Amino acid sequence: MERNRRERDGGVLSAVAELFDLPADVVAGLPHLEMVGGRQLYLEHHTGILSYSEEQIDVNTPGGVLRVRGERLTLLAMTAEELRIGGRIEGVEWVK
């Protein structure tokens, strides 16, 4: 019975997240976004920058391409899995 419930609700990843009391998005490696007003965006779990300008930054993630639009956009920090974008952020969208 318990096994059937887990399979319906998301499978092994959900079971692991529940077992270790972790957020499911962290276990699945899904992108995590945080914005500080319209001035800074923090992104975890990216797989690279596809395009970069002061008006638009496209970032590849396991969940798709994230497009950040604005003015005077800059990369404030970047590691293999995390990045921080600064500037005047006017829009954030998922691109198909």
C-alpha positions, -999 to +999 in steps of 0.1 A: +000+000+000+027+025+010+047+016-021+018+023-044+012+057-028+048+067-034+047+056-070+015+077-076+029+108-057+062+111-075+082+079-071+116+074-056+126+111-055+095+119-034+102+090-011+139+101-006+128+137+000+102+126+026+127+102+043+154+128+048+129+157+053+143+175+022+124+197-003+115+177-034+129+203-057+164+200-041+164+162-044+152+164-081+178+190-090+152+215-102+162+251-105+156+273-074+151+311-079+152+339-053+147+376-061+156+405-040+132+432-051+138+440-088+176+444-083+190+409-078+182+373-088+198+342-073+196+309-092+206+274-081+210+244-104+219+260-137+238+243-164+253+273-182+247+307-197+234+306-233+235+344-240+245+375-221+240+412-226+231+442-205+194+438-215+190+400-215+206+369-200+195+334-210+204+306-186+201+269-192+186+248-164+173+213-160+138+228-161+143+247-193+158+281-204+153+310-179+153+344-195+161+375-174+153+408-190+162+443-177+187+471-178+224+471-168+223+434-161+255+419-148+268+386-133+276+394-097+288+358-090+289+325-107+298+289-097+292+256-115+257+254-101+248+289-087+247+324-101+236+358-090+224+385-115+223+422-106+208+452-123+173+465-129+153+432-135+121+439-154+111+403-162+119+367-157+104+340-179+107+304-189+114+300-227+103+269-246 
